[in-house]
Amino acid sequence: MKISLRALRINAGFTLKEENKKLSISSETLRSYENQKTHPDFKKLSEILSLYNVKYGDIVYSEDYKDLVIARA
């Protein structure tokens, strides 16, 4: 199963504001990650992985590069 970062956040029950506090970045930056306009640096990506308890190897890009998704077995 694949899930977008936005869906991952929503399924975890976080609003943008709540996630922004947990990751110490703006809601605009989070939206940009979710919409694939920008990508987190390695440090921030590590924080996201930790927050959602997923592995780096689980992250893949969709074929059209529009969604950063988490692959779930």
N, C-alpha and C positions, 0 to 999 in steps of 0.2 A: 504494500500500500504506500502511496505517496501523499504527502501533505505539505501544503505551502506554509511558509513562515507565519502568514496571517492566520491561517486555520490552526496552526499549532498554538499560537497565542490565544486565540479565541477558545479553543478546546481546553486550554489550561485555565480559562476563566479570567484572563487579564485584559484590562483595557489598555489602550496605548499609553495612557498616563501612568498606570500601574507598572507596566513593563519599562517605561522610560525611567521611572524611579529606581527600579531594580538594576537596570543596566547603566544608569547615569548618562543617558543621552536624550536628546530631544525627541518629542513625538514626531516631528517632521523627519528626522533622521530614520526613525523606525519605519515610518511610512515609505520612505525612499528605499529601504532595504526590502520591504514587503512588495513594493511595486517594481523591483529590480532596476531602479534608476541608479542606485549606488550599491556597493557591497561593503560589508563590515571588514575592518582590518582583522588580522589574525587574532589579536588580543580580544577584540570585541566579539569575534566569532566564537572564541573559546568560552567567553562568558555566556553567550547565547546557548551553546551546547550544554554547558553546565546547568543553566537555568531550566532547560527542558529535558535534561538527562538523556541526551542523544549523543551519538559518536560522530566524529568528524567524517569518517568513512560513509556515514549514512546520508550525507548531503550530496545531492546531485542536481544538475541543471536540467530542466526540461529541454526537449529537442529544439524548441523555438526560442530558448533563452529568455522567456518572459517571466518564468517563476523559479525562484530558488525553492527547492522542495526537499523534504526530508523523506528518505525511503525507509519504510517500515516493513519488516519481514512478516 
